[in-house]
Amino acid sequence: MGVIDKWHFEARGGHGCDNSDYRLLRTTCCGFYVVEDVELLDLYVDPADLNNSIDLGYSPRHGEPPPKCPFCGAAEWDLVEIQDITGVPEVWEWAAKRG
């Protein structure tokens, strides 16, 4: 279970589906925090505007390259999940599970 509350997140504009599960992540290249919809592979990059997201889905079989980091443009990057509520940065606290 992640630290992001599905209902708070979607009430603010997260456009998931019934099966959407949200994870707070940090980029390994530049340390920015994002929220991923694990079901739809959407990456929300702006906590103030959830319409600002990118699609992480791509098909290497069809010659599509993986997406670059939306913040620094790094081609080699990864995401690390924040699993402890104390690790939630202030800008994403509104979406965190409570209690």
Protein Blocks (a to p, Z undefined) as FASTA:
>chain_A
ZZbdfklmmmnopacdfklccdddddfklopacdddfklopacfbfklmkbccdfbdcfk
nopacdddfklopabdcddddfbfklpcfklmmmpceZZ
